Amino acid sequence: MNPLPSDIQGVLFDLDGTLLDSAPDLYAALVIQCAEEGVPPPPYAPVRELVSRGARAVLRHAFAGRGEPALESLVPRYLELYQDVMAQQTTAFDGIDDLLARIEAAGLRWGIVTNKAGFLTDELLGRIGWADRASAVVCGDTLAVKKPDPAPVLLACERAGISPAHCLFVGDDRRDVEAGAAAGLYTVAVSWGYLDGGDPHAWGADAVLDHPAALAALLQLQPVVA
C-alpha cells in the first residue's frame, strides 16, 4: 500500500460494483428478455461478474449464438427492461452508507465516475436518494470518451472542486485504476465488487481494500454520531 497524499479533499467512486450492488436488477432485466426471446437465462453468477462491462457484454453472454448486429438490436429493449426494474433490488454494499456519511461529516466531497449512461445513472441516483449528495456525477456519455480514459475523472474533479493530487479514485475494475492513475489520483481497488474476473492486486492500485470500513480507516474518518 502506498502512502496517502496530504490534505485529502475528496473521494471519487465508480458506481456499479463499488458503491451499489446493482447486479440483481441487471440480471432480472436479462431474465425477462430471455423469456421474450425464448432462450433459457444463464446462471446469475457469471452475469454478476461481467455486468461492469455493460449491456452488450451481458447480452453477448446470454445470446452467444447470435451475431453482433442481432445483439445490438437487443440493447434498447434490455435497457428499457432494466429501467423498469432499476432500484427494486439494488442496494448499497454493506458499509457504504456509513462510509459516505463519514466522508460528508468530515467535510470532504465525494463524486461518481461511471460508464453507465446518464439517463440511467440520474434516475437510479434519484430512486435511491443520492441525487443531491454527490458533488459531481460524470457518466459514460457525458464526454466522447469513458474510463479507462482519464478525462471523465478529471472532469469530476473539476466539477467537485477537488485537486486530482488530493483526491482518491475508488473502483472494482482495472479500468477504474487505469483512469484514476492517469488522472493523477490516488487509486484504490476494492475486492467487494464485481472485478470482471480479475485480481485487484494485479492492477497496480495504490491500495487494495476488502471492505468500505477499511477505506474509512485509511482516511481516518470518525464515526458519525446519530
C-alpha positions in Angstrom: 0.0 0.0 0.0 1.3 3.4 -1.0 1.0 6.4 1.5 -1.9 8.7 1.1 -1.3 12.2 -0.3 -1.5 15.0 2.2 -4.6 17.2 2.6 -7.2 14.9 1.1 -10.1 16.9 -0.3 -12.4 14.2 -1.6 -13.1 10.8 -3.0 -14.4 9.7 -6.4 -16.1 6.4 -6.8 -17.2 4.0 -9.6 -20.9 3.3 -9.2 -21.9 -0.3 -10.1 -19.9 -2.8 -8.2 -18.2 -0.2 -5.9 -21.0 1.8 -4.3 -24.0 -0.2 -5.4 -24.8 -3.8 -5.9 -26.9 -3.4 -9.0 -26.3 -6.8 -10.5 -29.6 -8.3 -9.2 -31.7 -5.8 -11.2 -29.4 -6.1 -14.3 -29.9 -9.8 -14.1 -33.7 -9.5 -13.6 -34.0 -7.5 -16.8 -32.0 -10.1 -18.6 -34.2 -12.9 -17.4 -37.3 -11.1 -18.7 -35.6 -10.5 -22.1 -34.5 -14.1 -22.4 -38.1 -15.2 -21.8 -39.3 -12.8 -24.5 -36.7 -14.3 -26.9 -37.4 -17.9 -26.0 -33.9 -18.5 -24.6 -33.1 -20.0 -21.2 -31.4 -17.4 -19.0 -27.8 -18.0 -18.0 -26.9 -18.6 -14.3 -26.6 -15.5 -12.2 -23.0 -15.8 -11.0 -21.2 -15.3 -14.4 -23.6 -12.5 -15.3 -22.8 -10.7 -12.0 -19.1 -11.0 -12.7 -19.3 -9.2 -16.0 -22.0 -6.6 -15.6 -19.4 -3.8 -15.2 -18.7 -4.3 -18.9 -22.1 -3.0 -19.8 -25.3 -4.1 -21.5 -23.6 -5.5 -24.6 -21.4 -7.8 -22.6 -24.4 -9.1 -20.7 -26.4 -9.7 -23.9 -23.4 -11.3 -25.6 -23.2 -13.8 -22.7 -26.9 -14.7 -22.8 -27.2 -14.8 -26.6 -23.8 -16.1 -27.6 -25.0 -17.7 -30.8 -26.2 -14.5 -32.3 -24.1 -12.2 -34.4 -23.2 -8.6 -33.4 -25.9 -6.9 -35.4 -28.6 -9.1 -33.8 -27.1 -8.4 -30.3 -27.1 -4.7 -31.0 -30.7 -4.8 -31.8 -31.4 -6.3 -28.4 -29.8 -3.4 -26.5 -32.6 -0.9 -26.5 -35.1 -3.4 -25.1 -32.7 -4.6 -22.5 -32.1 -1.0 -21.3 -35.9 -0.4 -21.3 -36.4 -3.5 -19.1 -33.6 -2.5 -16.8 -35.1 0.9 -16.4 -38.4 -0.7 -15.4 -36.9 -2.8 -12.6 -34.0 -0.5 -11.6 -33.5 0.0 -7.9 -36.0 -2.7 -7.0 -33.2 -5.0 -5.7 -30.2 -2.6 -6.0 -28.7 -1.8 -2.6 -25.5 -0.1 -1.3 -22.8 -2.6 -0.4 -22.5 -3.2 3.3 -20.7 -0.3 4.9 -21.1 2.1 2.0 -23.8 4.2 3.7 -21.7 4.6 6.8 -18.6 5.5 4.7 -20.4 8.2 2.8 -21.8 9.6 6.0 -18.3 9.8 7.5 -17.0 11.5 4.3 -19.7 14.1 4.5 -19.3 14.6 8.2 -15.5 15.2 7.7 -16.3 18.0 5.3 -14.9 16.1 2.3 -16.6 15.9 -1.1 -17.4 12.7 -3.0 -18.5 12.1 -6.5 -19.2 9.4 -9.1 -17.5 8.5 -12.3 -19.4 5.7 -14.1 -19.5 4.2 -17.6 -23.3 3.9 -17.1 -25.4 6.0 -19.4 -26.5 9.3 -18.0 -30.3 8.8 -18.2 -30.0 5.6 -16.2 -27.5 7.0 -13.7 -29.6 10.0 -13.0 -32.8 8.0 -12.5 -31.0 5.4 -10.3 -29.5 8.1 -8.0 -32.9 9.7 -7.7 -34.6 6.5 -6.8 -32.1 5.6 -4.0 -32.0 9.2 -2.7 -28.4 10.1 -3.7 -29.2 12.7 -6.4 -28.4 15.7 -4.2 -25.5 14.2 -2.2 -22.7 13.7 -4.8 -20.6 16.8 -5.6 -20.1 15.5 -9.2 -21.5 12.8 -11.4 -19.8 12.0 -14.7 -21.4 9.3 -16.8 -20.4 7.1 -19.7 -21.9 9.5 -22.2 -21.0 12.8 -20.5 -17.9 13.0 -22.8 -16.9 11.4 -26.0 -14.6 9.1 -24.0 -15.1 6.9 -20.9 -13.0 5.1 -18.4 -10.2 3.9 -18.7 -9.6 7.4 -20.3 -8.7 9.8 -17.5 -10.9 12.7 -19.0 -14.1 11.7 -17.0 -12.1 11.5 -13.8 -10.5 14.9 -14.4 -13.9 16.4 -15.2 -15.4 15.1 -12.0 -12.5 16.6 -10.0 -13.2 19.9 -11.8 -16.9 19.8 -11.1 -16.4 18.9 -7.4 -13.7 21.5 -6.9 -11.1 18.9 -6.0 -7.5 18.9 -7.0 -6.6 15.5 -8.5 -3.4 15.3 -6.4 -5.5 15.5 -3.3 -8.3 13.0 -4.3 -8.8 9.3 -4.3 -10.5 7.2 -7.0 -12.1 4.0 -5.8 -13.3 1.2 -8.1 -13.8 -2.5 -8.6 -12.4 -2.7 -12.2 -9.0 -2.4 -13.8 -10.3 0.5 -15.9 -11.0 2.4 -12.7 -7.4 2.1 -11.6 -6.1 3.0 -15.0 -8.3 6.0 -15.3 -7.6 7.3 -11.8 -3.8 6.8 -12.1 -3.7 8.5 -15.5 -5.6 11.5 -14.0 -3.1 11.7 -11.1 -5.3 10.4 -8.3 -4.5 8.0 -5.5 -6.2 4.8 -6.7 -8.0 2.2 -4.5 -9.1 -1.1 -5.9 -11.9 -2.8 -3.9 -12.3 -6.6 -3.7 -16.0 -6.5 -2.7 -17.2 -5.6 -6.2 -17.7 -7.5 -9.5 -14.0 -7.4 -10.5 -14.7 -8.6 -14.1 -13.0 -11.9 -13.3 -9.7 -10.1 -12.5 -7.4 -9.9 -9.5 -7.5 -6.4 -8.0 -4.0 -7.0 -6.5 -2.7 -7.2 -10.1 -4.0 -3.8 -11.3 -1.3 -1.6 -9.8 -3.5 0.3 -7.5 -2.0 2.3 -4.6 -4.2 0.3 -2.2 -6.4 -2.8 -2.3 -9.2 -2.9 0.3 -11.7 -5.5 1.2 -14.4 -3.5 2.9 -15.7 0.1 2.9 -14.7 0.3 6.6 -11.1 -0.2 5.5 -11.4 2.9 3.4 -12.8 4.9 6.3 -9.9 3.7 8.4 -7.4 4.7 5.7 -8.9 8.2 5.6 -9.0 8.3 9.4 -12.7 9.2 9.3 -14.5 9.3 12.6 -17.8 7.6 13.2 -21.0 9.6 12.8 -22.9 10.1 16.0 -26.6 9.7 15.4 
